[in-house]
Amino acid sequence: MPVVEPARRMARAAEEQLARWAAAPRGVPQAIDRDMTDTTFRVLIDVMFSGDGRGEAAAIQRAGTAFLERITWEMSLIHLSDT
C-alpha cells in the first residue's frame, strides 16, 4: 500500500471524528481522550488489518485502557520525562 493511502485513511477518520463532535449537542462535554483512542484504533484496523481484526483491536484497546486507568497523570509524566 503506498504511503499516501494510509494518510488518506487517517484524514478520513479525523474528518469523521470532527463530524461526530460537530453533531454533538452544544455545551455537552465530550470524552475526547476516548474518542481519539477510538479513532486511532479505527485507523489501525483499517490500515494494518485491512478492516478485518476488530476483535483483536478491541481487546488491545481494552487492555490499554485498563492499564492507563490504574496510573495517575503524575506517574505518566514521570515516565515520559525519563525517555
Secondary structure, DSSP 8 states (H G I E B T S, - for coil): --THHHHHHHHHHHHHHHHHHHHS-TT----HHHHHHHHHHHHHHHHHSTT--HHHHHHHHHHHHHHHHTS-HHHHHHHHHT-
